Amino acid sequence: MPWLSVNWVLHFSAFKRLYCLLTQYFADVLQKLTSSLKMLNLQAITKDHNLSATLIMCCMMTVIAVQCKKNKEIIERIQKLNKSIQHYLIKAIEQ
């Protein structure tokens, strides 16, 4: 599928912008050091569909979500999830 080779490049560009915005929010709004974040391999996410790399980005978004202005809504939604899923989310947030 030749379209995949072009498609992953477009996805990479979009994920790179998203990652930059996330790290900027993490530093500017949450006033956290970005050096504490795990290194993210965007090519692994976009080209290789790597689950571990994707989960790192998801964890980063979860940490931001539970610390944003609407965190009470987010936390309430998390509390409505299955207990095992809550457990994994809490572990991700604590890291």
Distance bins in CASP14 RR format, pairs under 12 A and 6 or more apart:
PFRMAT RR
TARGET T0000
AUTHOR 0000-0000-0000
RMODE 2
METHOD distances of the structure
MODEL  1
1 7 0 0 0 0 1 0 0 0 0 0 0
1 8 0 0 0 0 0 1 0 0 0 0 0
2 8 0 0 0 0 0 1 0 0 0 0 0
3 9 0 0 0 0 0 1 0 0 0 0 0
3 10 0 0 0 0 0 1 0 0 0 0 0
3 11 0 0 0 0 0 1 0 0 0 0 0
4 10 0 0 0 0 0 1 0 0 0 0 0
4 11 0 0 0 0 1 0 0 0 0 0 0
4 46 0 0 0 0 0 1 0 0 0 0 0
4 47 0 0 0 0 1 0 0 0 0 0 0
4 48 0 0 0 0 0 1 0 0 0 0 0
4 49 0 0 0 0 0 1 0 0 0 0 0
5 11 0 0 0 0 0 1 0 0 0 0 0
5 12 0 0 0 0 0 1 0 0 0 0 0
5 46 0 0 0 0 0 1 0 0 0 0 0
5 47 0 0 0 0 1 0 0 0 0 0 0
6 12 0 0 0 0 0 1 0 0 0 0 0
6 13 0 0 0 0 0 1 0 0 0 0 0
6 46 0 0 0 0 0 1 0 0 0 0 0
6 47 0 0 0 0 0 1 0 0 0 0 0
7 13 0 0 0 0 0 1 0 0 0 0 0
7 14 0 0 0 0 0 1 0 0 0 0 0
7 46 0 0 0 0 1 0 0 0 0 0 0
7 47 0 0 0 0 1 0 0 0 0 0 0
7 49 0 0 0 0 0 1 0 0 0 0 0
8 14 0 0 0 0 0 1 0 0 0 0 0
8 15 0 0 0 0 1 0 0 0 0 0 0
8 42 0 0 0 0 0 1 0 0 0 0 0
8 43 0 0 0 0 1 0 0 0 0 0 0
8 44 0 0 0 0 0 1 0 0 0 0 0
8 45 0 0 0 0 1 0 0 0 0 0 0
8 46 1 0 1 0 0 0 0 0 0 0 0
8 47 1 0 1 0 0 0 0 0 0 0 0
8 48 0 0 0 0 1 0 0 0 0 0 0
8 49 0 0 0 0 1 0 0 0 0 0 0
8 50 0 0 0 0 0 1 0 0 0 0 0
9 15 0 0 0 0 0 1 0 0 0 0 0
9 16 0 0 0 0 0 1 0 0 0 0 0
9 42 0 0 0 0 0 1 0 0 0 0 0
9 43 0 0 0 0 1 0 0 0 0 0 0
9 46 1 0 0 1 0 0 0 0 0 0 0
9 47 0 0 0 0 1 0 0 0 0 0 0
10 16 0 0 0 0 0 1 0 0 0 0 0
10 17 0 0 0 0 0 1 0 0 0 0 0
10 46 0 0 0 0 1 0 0 0 0 0 0
10 47 0 0 0 0 0 1 0 0 0 0 0
11 17 0 0 0 0 0 1 0 0 0 0 0
11 18 0 0 0 0 0 1 0 0 0 0 0
11 42 0 0 0 0 1 0 0 0 0 0 0
11 43 0 0 0 0 1 0 0 0 0 0 0
11 44 0 0 0 0 0 1 0 0 0 0 0
11 45 1 0 0 1 0 0 0 0 0 0 0
11 46 1 0 1 0 0 0 0 0 0 0 0
11 47 0 0 0 0 1 0 0 0 0 0 0
11 48 0 0 0 0 0 1 0 0 0 0 0
11 49 0 0 0 0 1 0 0 0 0 0 0
11 54 0 0 0 0 0 1 0 0 0 0 0
12 18 0 0 0 0 0 1 0 0 0 0 0
12 19 0 0 0 0 0 1 0 0 0 0 0
12 40 0 0 0 0 0 1 0 0 0 0 0
12 41 0 0 0 0 0 1 0 0 0 0 0
12 42 1 0 1 0 0 0 0 0 0 0 0
12 43 1 0 0 1 0 0 0 0 0 0 0
12 44 0 0 0 0 0 1 0 0 0 0 0
12 45 0 0 0 0 1 0 0 0 0 0 0
12 46 1 0 1 0 0 0 0 0 0 0 0
12 47 1 0 0 1 0 0 0 0 0 0 0
12 48 0 0 0 0 0 1 0 0 0 0 0
12 53 0 0 0 0 0 1 0 0 0 0 0
13 19 0 0 0 0 0 1 0 0 0 0 0
13 20 0 0 0 0 0 1 0 0 0 0 0
13 42 0 0 0 0 1 0 0 0 0 0 0
13 43 0 0 0 0 0 1 0 0 0 0 0
13 46 0 0 0 0 1 0 0 0 0 0 0
14 20 0 0 0 0 0 1 0 0 0 0 0
14 21 0 0 0 0 0 1 0 0 0 0 0
14 42 0 0 0 0 1 0 0 0 0 0 0
14 45 0 0 0 0 0 1 0 0 0 0 0
14 46 0 0 0 0 1 0 0 0 0 0 0
15 21 0 0 0 0 0 1 0 0 0 0 0
15 22 0 0 0 0 0 1 0 0 0 0 0
15 40 0 0 0 0 1 0 0 0 0 0 0
15 41 0 0 0 0 0 1 0 0 0 0 0
15 42 1 0 1 0 0 0 0 0 0 0 0
15 43 0 0 0 0 1 0 0 0 0 0 0
15 44 0 0 0 0 0 1 0 0 0 0 0
15 45 1 0 1 0 0 0 0 0 0 0 0
15 46 1 0 1 0 0 0 0 0 0 0 0
15 47 0 0 0 0 0 1 0 0 0 0 0
15 53 0 0 0 0 1 0 0 0 0 0 0
15 54 0 0 0 0 1 0 0 0 0 0 0
15 56 0 0 0 0 0 1 0 0 0 0 0
15 57 1 0 0 1 0 0 0 0 0 0 0
15 60 0 0 0 0 0 1 0 0 0 0 0
15 61 0 0 0 0 0 1 0 0 0 0 0
16 22 0 0 0 0 0 1 0 0 0 0 0
16 23 0 0 0 0 0 1 0 0 0 0 0
16 40 0 0 0 0 1 0 0 0 0 0 0
16 41 0 0 0 0 0 1 0 0 0 0 0
16 42 1 0 1 0 0 0 0 0 0 0 0
16 43 0 0 0 0 1 0 0 0 0 0 0
16 45 0 0 0 0 0 1 0 0 0 0 0
16 46 0 0 0 0 1 0 0 0 0 0 0
16 57 0 0 0 0 0 1 0 0 0 0 0
17 23 0 0 0 0 0 1 0 0 0 0 0
17 24 0 0 0 0 0 1 0 0 0 0 0
17 42 0 0 0 0 0 1 0 0 0 0 0
18 24 0 0 0 0 0 1 0 0 0 0 0
18 25 0 0 0 0 0 1 0 0 0 0 0
18 40 0 0 0 0 0 1 0 0 0 0 0
18 42 0 0 0 0 1 0 0 0 0 0 0
18 45 0 0 0 0 0 1 0 0 0 0 0
18 46 0 0 0 0 0 1 0 0 0 0 0
18 57 0 0 0 0 1 0 0 0 0 0 0
18 58 0 0 0 0 0 1 0 0 0 0 0
18 60 0 0 0 0 1 0 0 0 0 0 0
18 61 0 0 0 0 1 0 0 0 0 0 0
18 64 0 0 0 0 0 1 0 0 0 0 0
19 25 0 0 0 0 0 1 0 0 0 0 0
19 26 0 0 0 0 0 1 0 0 0 0 0
19 34 0 0 0 0 0 1 0 0 0 0 0
19 37 0 0 0 0 1 0 0 0 0 0 0
19 38 0 0 0 0 0 1 0 0 0 0 0
19 39 0 0 0 0 0 1 0 0 0 0 0
19 40 1 0 1 0 0 0 0 0 0 0 0
19 41 0 0 0 0 0 1 0 0 0 0 0
19 42 1 0 0 1 0 0 0 0 0 0 0
19 43 0 0 0 0 0 1 0 0 0 0 0
19 45 0 0 0 0 1 0 0 0 0 0 0
19 46 0 0 0 0 0 1 0 0 0 0 0
19 53 0 0 0 0 0 1 0 0 0 0 0
19 56 0 0 0 0 0 1 0 0 0 0 0
19 57 1 0 0 1 0 0 0 0 0 0 0
19 60 0 0 0 0 1 0 0 0 0 0 0
19 61 0 0 0 0 0 1 0 0 0 0 0
19 64 0 0 0 0 0 1 0 0 0 0 0
20 26 0 0 0 0 0 1 0 0 0 0 0
20 27 0 0 0 0 0 1 0 0 0 0 0
20 28 0 0 0 0 0 1 0 0 0 0 0
20 34 0 0 0 0 0 1 0 0 0 0 0
20 40 0 0 0 0 0 1 0 0 0 0 0
20 42 0 0 0 0 0 1 0 0 0 0 0
21 27 0 0 0 0 0 1 0 0 0 0 0
21 28 0 0 0 0 0 1 0 0 0 0 0
21 29 0 0 0 0 0 1 0 0 0 0 0
21 57 0 0 0 0 0 1 0 0 0 0 0
21 60 0 0 0 0 0 1 0 0 0 0 0
21 61 0 0 0 0 0 1 0 0 0 0 0
21 64 0 0 0 0 1 0 0 0 0 0 0
22 28 0 0 0 0 0 1 0 0 0 0 0
22 29 0 0 0 0 0 1 0 0 0 0 0
22 30 0 0 0 0 0 1 0 0 0 0 0
22 32 0 0 0 0 0 1 0 0 0 0 0
22 34 0 0 0 0 1 0 0 0 0 0 0
22 37 0 0 0 0 1 0 0 0 0 0 0
22 40 0 0 0 0 1 0 0 0 0 0 0
22 42 0 0 0 0 0 1 0 0 0 0 0
22 56 0 0 0 0 0 1 0 0 0 0 0
22 57 1 0 0 1 0 0 0 0 0 0 0
22 58 0 0 0 0 0 1 0 0 0 0 0
22 59 0 0 0 0 0 1 0 0 0 0 0
22 60 1 0 1 0 0 0 0 0 0 0 0
22 61 1 0 0 1 0 0 0 0 0 0 0
22 62 0 0 0 0 0 1 0 0 0 0 0
22 63 0 0 0 0 1 0 0 0 0 0 0
22 64 1 0 0 1 0 0 0 0 0 0 0
22 65 0 0 0 0 0 1 0 0 0 0 0
22 68 0 0 0 0 0 1 0 0 0 0 0
23 29 0 0 0 0 0 1 0 0 0 0 0
23 30 0 0 0 0 0 1 0 0 0 0 0
23 32 0 0 0 0 1 0 0 0 0 0 0
23 33 0 0 0 0 0 1 0 0 0 0 0
23 34 1 0 1 0 0 0 0 0 0 0 0
23 35 0 0 0 0 0 1 0 0 0 0 0
23 36 0 0 0 0 0 1 0 0 0 0 0
23 37 1 0 0 1 0 0 0 0 0 0 0
23 38 0 0 0 0 0 1 0 0 0 0 0
23 39 0 0 0 0 0 1 0 0 0 0 0
23 40 0 0 0 0 1 0 0 0 0 0 0
23 42 0 0 0 0 0 1 0 0 0 0 0
23 57 0 0 0 0 0 1 0 0 0 0 0
23 60 0 0 0 0 1 0 0 0 0 0 0
23 61 0 0 0 0 0 1 0 0 0 0 0
23 63 0 0 0 0 0 1 0 0 0 0 0
23 64 0 0 0 0 0 1 0 0 0 0 0
24 30 0 0 0 0 0 1 0 0 0 0 0
24 31 0 0 0 0 0 1 0 0 0 0 0
24 32 0 0 0 0 0 1 0 0 0 0 0
24 34 0 0 0 0 1 0 0 0 0 0 0
24 37 0 0 0 0 0 1 0 0 0 0 0
24 64 0 0 0 0 0 1 0 0 0 0 0
25 31 0 0 0 0 0 1 0 0 0 0 0
25 32 0 0 0 0 1 0 0 0 0 0 0
25 34 0 0 0 0 0 1 0 0 0 0 0
25 37 0 0 0 0 0 1 0 0 0 0 0
25 60 0 0 0 0 1 0 0 0 0 0 0
25 61 0 0 0 0 1 0 0 0 0 0 0
25 63 0 0 0 0 0 1 0 0 0 0 0
25 64 1 0 0 1 0 0 0 0 0 0 0
25 65 0 0 0 0 0 1 0 0 0 0 0
25 67 0 0 0 0 1 0 0 0 0 0 0
25 68 0 0 0 0 1 0 0 0 0 0 0
25 69 0 0 0 0 0 1 0 0 0 0 0
26 32 1 0 1 0 0 0 0 0 0 0 0
26 33 0 0 0 0 1 0 0 0 0 0 0
26 34 1 0 1 0 0 0 0 0 0 0 0
26 35 0 0 0 0 0 1 0 0 0 0 0
26 36 0 0 0 0 1 0 0 0 0 0 0
26 37 1 0 0 1 0 0 0 0 0 0 0
26 38 0 0 0 0 0 1 0 0 0 0 0
26 40 0 0 0 0 0 1 0 0 0 0 0
26 59 0 0 0 0 0 1 0 0 0 0 0
26 60 1 0 0 1 0 0 0 0 0 0 0
26 61 0 0 0 0 0 1 0 0 0 0 0
26 63 1 0 0 1 0 0 0 0 0 0 0
26 64 1 0 0 1 0 0 0 0 0 0 0
26 65 0 0 0 0 0 1 0 0 0 0 0
26 67 0 0 0 0 1 0 0 0 0 0 0
26 68 0 0 0 0 0 1 0 0 0 0 0
27 33 1 0 0 1 0 0 0 0 0 0 0
27 34 1 0 1 0 0 0 0 0 0 0 0
27 35 0 0 0 0 1 0 0 0 0 0 0
27 36 0 0 0 0 0 1 0 0 0 0 0
27 37 0 0 0 0 1 0 0 0 0 0 0
27 64 0 0 0 0 0 1 0 0 0 0 0
28 34 0 0 0 0 0 1 0 0 0 0 0
28 64 0 0 0 0 0 1 0 0 0 0 0
29 64 0 0 0 0 1 0 0 0 0 0 0
29 67 0 0 0 0 1 0 0 0 0 0 0
29 68 1 0 0 1 0 0 0 0 0 0 0
29 69 0 0 0 0 1 0 0 0 0 0 0
30 36 0 0 0 0 0 1 0 0 0 0 0
30 37 0 0 0 0 0 1 0 0 0 0 0
30 60 0 0 0 0 0 1 0 0 0 0 0
30 63 0 0 0 0 1 0 0 0 0 0 0
30 64 1 0 0 1 0 0 0 0 0 0 0
30 65 0 0 0 0 0 1 0 0 0 0 0
30 66 0 0 0 0 0 1 0 0 0 0 0
30 67 1 0 1 0 0 0 0 0 0 0 0
30 68 0 0 0 0 1 0 0 0 0 0 0
30 69 0 0 0 0 0 1 0 0 0 0 0
30 71 0 0 0 0 0 1 0 0 0 0 0
31 67 0 0 0 0 0 1 0 0 0 0 0
32 60 0 0 0 0 0 1 0 0 0 0 0
32 63 0 0 0 0 1 0 0 0 0 0 0
32 64 0 0 0 0 1 0 0 0 0 0 0
32 67 0 0 0 0 1 0 0 0 0 0 0
34 40 0 0 0 0 0 1 0 0 0 0 0
34 60 0 0 0 0 0 1 0 0 0 0 0
36 60 0 0 0 0 0 1 0 0 0 0 0
36 63 0 0 0 0 0 1 0 0 0 0 0
36 95 0 0 0 0 1 0 0 0 0 0 0
37 56 0 0 0 0 1 0 0 0 0 0 0
37 57 0 0 0 0 0 1 0 0 0 0 0
37 59 0 0 0 0 1 0 0 0 0 0 0
37 60 1 0 0 1 0 0 0 0 0 0 0
37 61 0 0 0 0 0 1 0 0 0 0 0
37 63 0 0 0 0 1 0 0 0 0 0 0
37 64 0 0 0 0 0 1 0 0 0 0 0
37 95 0 0 0 0 0 1 0 0 0 0 0
38 52 0 0 0 0 0 1 0 0 0 0 0
38 53 0 0 0 0 1 0 0 0 0 0 0
38 55 0 0 0 0 1 0 0 0 0 0 0
38 56 1 0 1 0 0 0 0 0 0 0 0
38 57 0 0 0 0 1 0 0 0 0 0 0
38 58 0 0 0 0 0 1 0 0 0 0 0
38 59 1 0 0 1 0 0 0 0 0 0 0
38 60 1 0 0 1 0 0 0 0 0 0 0
38 63 0 0 0 0 0 1 0 0 0 0 0
38 92 0 0 0 0 0 1 0 0 0 0 0
38 95 1 0 0 1 0 0 0 0 0 0 0
39 52 0 0 0 0 0 1 0 0 0 0 0
39 53 0 0 0 0 1 0 0 0 0 0 0
39 56 0 0 0 0 1 0 0 0 0 0 0
39 57 0 0 0 0 0 1 0 0 0 0 0
39 60 0 0 0 0 0 1 0 0 0 0 0
40 46 0 0 0 0 0 1 0 0 0 0 0
40 50 0 0 0 0 0 1 0 0 0 0 0
40 52 0 0 0 0 0 1 0 0 0 0 0
40 53 1 0 0 1 0 0 0 0 0 0 0
40 54 0 0 0 0 1 0 0 0 0 0 0
40 55 0 0 0 0 0 1 0 0 0 0 0
40 56 1 0 1 0 0 0 0 0 0 0 0
40 57 1 0 1 0 0 0 0 0 0 0 0
40 58 0 0 0 0 0 1 0 0 0 0 0
40 59 0 0 0 0 0 1 0 0 0 0 0
40 60 1 0 0 1 0 0 0 0 0 0 0
40 61 0 0 0 0 0 1 0 0 0 0 0
41 47 0 0 0 0 1 0 0 0 0 0 0
41 48 0 0 0 0 1 0 0 0 0 0 0
41 49 0 0 0 0 0 1 0 0 0 0 0
41 50 1 0 0 1 0 0 0 0 0 0 0
41 51 0 0 0 0 0 1 0 0 0 0 0
41 52 0 0 0 0 1 0 0 0 0 0 0
41 53 1 0 1 0 0 0 0 0 0 0 0
41 54 0 0 0 0 1 0 0 0 0 0 0
41 55 0 0 0 0 0 1 0 0 0 0 0
41 56 0 0 0 0 1 0 0 0 0 0 0
41 57 0 0 0 0 1 0 0 0 0 0 0
42 48 0 0 0 0 0 1 0 0 0 0 0
42 50 0 0 0 0 0 1 0 0 0 0 0
42 53 1 0 0 1 0 0 0 0 0 0 0
42 54 0 0 0 0 0 1 0 0 0 0 0
42 56 0 0 0 0 0 1 0 0 0 0 0
42 57 0 0 0 0 1 0 0 0 0 0 0
43 49 0 0 0 0 0 1 0 0 0 0 0
43 50 0 0 0 0 1 0 0 0 0 0 0
43 53 0 0 0 0 1 0 0 0 0 0 0
44 50 1 1 0 0 0 0 0 0 0 0 0
44 51 0 0 0 0 1 0 0 0 0 0 0
44 52 1 0 0 1 0 0 0 0 0 0 0
44 53 1 1 0 0 0 0 0 0 0 0 0
44 54 0 0 0 0 1 0 0 0 0 0 0
44 55 0 0 0 0 0 1 0 0 0 0 0
44 56 0 0 0 0 1 0 0 0 0 0 0
44 57 0 0 0 0 0 1 0 0 0 0 0
45 51 0 0 0 0 1 0 0 0 0 0 0
45 52 0 0 0 0 1 0 0 0 0 0 0
45 53 1 0 1 0 0 0 0 0 0 0 0
45 54 1 0 1 0 0 0 0 0 0 0 0
45 55 0 0 0 0 1 0 0 0 0 0 0
45 56 0 0 0 0 1 0 0 0 0 0 0
45 57 1 0 0 1 0 0 0 0 0 0 0
45 58 0 0 0 0 0 1 0 0 0 0 0
45 60 0 0 0 0 0 1 0 0 0 0 0
46 53 0 0 0 0 1 0 0 0 0 0 0
46 54 0 0 0 0 1 0 0 0 0 0 0
46 57 0 0 0 0 0 1 0 0 0 0 0
47 53 0 0 0 0 0 1 0 0 0 0 0
47 54 0 0 0 0 0 1 0 0 0 0 0
48 54 0 0 0 0 1 0 0 0 0 0 0
50 56 0 0 0 0 1 0 0 0 0 0 0
50 57 0 0 0 0 0 1 0 0 0 0 0
51 57 0 0 0 0 0 1 0 0 0 0 0
51 58 0 0 0 0 0 1 0 0 0 0 0
52 58 0 0 0 0 0 1 0 0 0 0 0
52 59 0 0 0 0 0 1 0 0 0 0 0
53 59 0 0 0 0 0 1 0 0 0 0 0
53 60 0 0 0 0 0 1 0 0 0 0 0
54 60 0 0 0 0 0 1 0 0 0 0 0
54 61 0 0 0 0 0 1 0 0 0 0 0
55 61 0 0 0 0 0 1 0 0 0 0 0
55 62 0 0 0 0 0 1 0 0 0 0 0
55 88 0 0 0 0 1 0 0 0 0 0 0
55 89 0 0 0 0 0 1 0 0 0 0 0
55 91 0 0 0 0 0 1 0 0 0 0 0
55 92 1 0 0 1 0 0 0 0 0 0 0
55 95 0 0 0 0 0 1 0 0 0 0 0
56 62 0 0 0 0 0 1 0 0 0 0 0
56 63 0 0 0 0 0 1 0 0 0 0 0
56 92 0 0 0 0 1 0 0 0 0 0 0
56 95 0 0 0 0 1 0 0 0 0 0 0
57 63 0 0 0 0 0 1 0 0 0 0 0
57 64 0 0 0 0 0 1 0 0 0 0 0
57 92 0 0 0 0 0 1 0 0 0 0 0
58 64 0 0 0 0 0 1 0 0 0 0 0
58 65 0 0 0 0 0 1 0 0 0 0 0
58 88 0 0 0 0 0 1 0 0 0 0 0
58 89 0 0 0 0 1 0 0 0 0 0 0
58 92 1 0 0 1 0 0 0 0 0 0 0
58 93 0 0 0 0 0 1 0 0 0 0 0
58 95 0 0 0 0 0 1 0 0 0 0 0
59 65 0 0 0 0 0 1 0 0 0 0 0
59 66 0 0 0 0 0 1 0 0 0 0 0
59 88 0 0 0 0 1 0 0 0 0 0 0
59 89 0 0 0 0 1 0 0 0 0 0 0
59 90 0 0 0 0 0 1 0 0 0 0 0
59 91 0 0 0 0 1 0 0 0 0 0 0
59 92 1 0 1 0 0 0 0 0 0 0 0
59 93 1 0 0 1 0 0 0 0 0 0 0
59 94 0 0 0 0 0 1 0 0 0 0 0
59 95 1 0 0 1 0 0 0 0 0 0 0
60 66 0 0 0 0 0 1 0 0 0 0 0
60 67 0 0 0 0 0 1 0 0 0 0 0
60 92 0 0 0 0 1 0 0 0 0 0 0
60 93 0 0 0 0 0 1 0 0 0 0 0
60 95 0 0 0 0 0 1 0 0 0 0 0
61 67 0 0 0 0 0 1 0 0 0 0 0
61 68 0 0 0 0 0 1 0 0 0 0 0
61 74 0 0 0 0 0 1 0 0 0 0 0
61 89 0 0 0 0 0 1 0 0 0 0 0
61 92 0 0 0 0 1 0 0 0 0 0 0
61 93 0 0 0 0 0 1 0 0 0 0 0
62 68 0 0 0 0 0 1 0 0 0 0 0
62 71 0 0 0 0 0 1 0 0 0 0 0
62 74 0 0 0 0 1 0 0 0 0 0 0
62 75 0 0 0 0 0 1 0 0 0 0 0
62 77 0 0 0 0 0 1 0 0 0 0 0
62 78 0 0 0 0 1 0 0 0 0 0 0
62 81 0 0 0 0 0 1 0 0 0 0 0
62 85 0 0 0 0 0 1 0 0 0 0 0
62 86 0 0 0 0 0 1 0 0 0 0 0
62 88 0 0 0 0 1 0 0 0 0 0 0
62 89 1 0 0 1 0 0 0 0 0 0 0
62 90 0 0 0 0 1 0 0 0 0 0 0
62 91 0 0 0 0 0 1 0 0 0 0 0
62 92 1 0 1 0 0 0 0 0 0 0 0
62 93 1 0 0 1 0 0 0 0 0 0 0
62 94 0 0 0 0 0 1 0 0 0 0 0
62 95 0 0 0 0 0 1 0 0 0 0 0
63 71 0 0 0 0 0 1 0 0 0 0 0
63 74 0 0 0 0 0 1 0 0 0 0 0
63 89 0 0 0 0 1 0 0 0 0 0 0
63 90 0 0 0 0 0 1 0 0 0 0 0
63 91 0 0 0 0 0 1 0 0 0 0 0
63 92 1 0 0 1 0 0 0 0 0 0 0
63 93 1 0 1 0 0 0 0 0 0 0 0
63 94 0 0 0 0 1 0 0 0 0 0 0
63 95 0 0 0 0 1 0 0 0 0 0 0
64 70 0 0 0 0 0 1 0 0 0 0 0
64 71 0 0 0 0 1 0 0 0 0 0 0
64 74 0 0 0 0 1 0 0 0 0 0 0
64 92 0 0 0 0 0 1 0 0 0 0 0
64 93 0 0 0 0 0 1 0 0 0 0 0
65 71 1 0 0 1 0 0 0 0 0 0 0
65 72 0 0 0 0 0 1 0 0 0 0 0
65 73 0 0 0 0 1 0 0 0 0 0 0
65 74 1 0 1 0 0 0 0 0 0 0 0
65 75 0 0 0 0 1 0 0 0 0 0 0
65 76 0 0 0 0 0 1 0 0 0 0 0
65 77 0 0 0 0 1 0 0 0 0 0 0
65 78 0 0 0 0 1 0 0 0 0 0 0
65 89 0 0 0 0 1 0 0 0 0 0 0
65 92 0 0 0 0 0 1 0 0 0 0 0
65 93 0 0 0 0 1 0 0 0 0 0 0
66 72 0 0 0 0 1 0 0 0 0 0 0
66 73 0 0 0 0 0 1 0 0 0 0 0
66 74 1 0 1 0 0 0 0 0 0 0 0
66 75 1 0 0 1 0 0 0 0 0 0 0
66 76 0 0 0 0 0 1 0 0 0 0 0
66 77 0 0 0 0 0 1 0 0 0 0 0
66 78 1 0 0 1 0 0 0 0 0 0 0
66 79 0 0 0 0 0 1 0 0 0 0 0
66 86 0 0 0 0 0 1 0 0 0 0 0
66 89 0 0 0 0 1 0 0 0 0 0 0
66 90 0 0 0 0 1 0 0 0 0 0 0
66 92 0 0 0 0 1 0 0 0 0 0 0
66 93 1 0 1 0 0 0 0 0 0 0 0
66 94 0 0 0 0 0 1 0 0 0 0 0
67 74 0 0 0 0 1 0 0 0 0 0 0
67 75 0 0 0 0 0 1 0 0 0 0 0
67 93 0 0 0 0 1 0 0 0 0 0 0
68 74 1 0 0 1 0 0 0 0 0 0 0
68 75 0 0 0 0 0 1 0 0 0 0 0
70 76 0 0 0 0 0 1 0 0 0 0 0
70 77 0 0 0 0 0 1 0 0 0 0 0
71 77 0 0 0 0 0 1 0 0 0 0 0
71 78 0 0 0 0 0 1 0 0 0 0 0
71 93 0 0 0 0 0 1 0 0 0 0 0
72 78 0 0 0 0 0 1 0 0 0 0 0
72 79 0 0 0 0 0 1 0 0 0 0 0
73 79 0 0 0 0 0 1 0 0 0 0 0
73 80 0 0 0 0 0 1 0 0 0 0 0
74 80 0 0 0 0 0 1 0 0 0 0 0
74 81 0 0 0 0 0 1 0 0 0 0 0
74 89 0 0 0 0 0 1 0 0 0 0 0
74 93 0 0 0 0 0 1 0 0 0 0 0
75 81 0 0 0 0 0 1 0 0 0 0 0
75 86 0 0 0 0 0 1 0 0 0 0 0
75 89 0 0 0 0 0 1 0 0 0 0 0
75 90 0 0 0 0 0 1 0 0 0 0 0
75 93 0 0 0 0 0 1 0 0 0 0 0
76 86 0 0 0 0 0 1 0 0 0 0 0
77 85 0 0 0 0 0 1 0 0 0 0 0
77 86 0 0 0 0 0 1 0 0 0 0 0
77 89 0 0 0 0 0 1 0 0 0 0 0
78 85 0 0 0 0 1 0 0 0 0 0 0
78 86 1 0 0 1 0 0 0 0 0 0 0
78 87 0 0 0 0 0 1 0 0 0 0 0
78 88 0 0 0 0 0 1 0 0 0 0 0
78 89 1 0 1 0 0 0 0 0 0 0 0
78 90 0 0 0 0 1 0 0 0 0 0 0
78 92 0 0 0 0 0 1 0 0 0 0 0
78 93 0 0 0 0 1 0 0 0 0 0 0
79 85 0 0 0 0 0 1 0 0 0 0 0
79 86 1 0 0 1 0 0 0 0 0 0 0
79 89 0 0 0 0 0 1 0 0 0 0 0
79 90 0 0 0 0 0 1 0 0 0 0 0
80 86 0 0 0 0 1 0 0 0 0 0 0
80 89 0 0 0 0 0 1 0 0 0 0 0
81 87 0 0 0 0 1 0 0 0 0 0 0
81 88 0 0 0 0 1 0 0 0 0 0 0
81 89 1 0 0 1 0 0 0 0 0 0 0
81 90 0 0 0 0 0 1 0 0 0 0 0
82 88 0 0 0 0 1 0 0 0 0 0 0
82 89 0 0 0 0 0 1 0 0 0 0 0
83 89 0 0 0 0 0 1 0 0 0 0 0
83 90 0 0 0 0 0 1 0 0 0 0 0
84 90 0 0 0 0 0 1 0 0 0 0 0
84 91 0 0 0 0 0 1 0 0 0 0 0
85 91 0 0 0 0 0 1 0 0 0 0 0
85 92 0 0 0 0 0 1 0 0 0 0 0
86 92 0 0 0 0 0 1 0 0 0 0 0
86 93 0 0 0 0 0 1 0 0 0 0 0
87 93 0 0 0 0 0 1 0 0 0 0 0
87 94 0 0 0 0 0 1 0 0 0 0 0
88 94 0 0 0 0 0 1 0 0 0 0 0
88 95 0 0 0 0 0 1 0 0 0 0 0
89 95 0 0 0 0 0 1 0 0 0 0 0
END
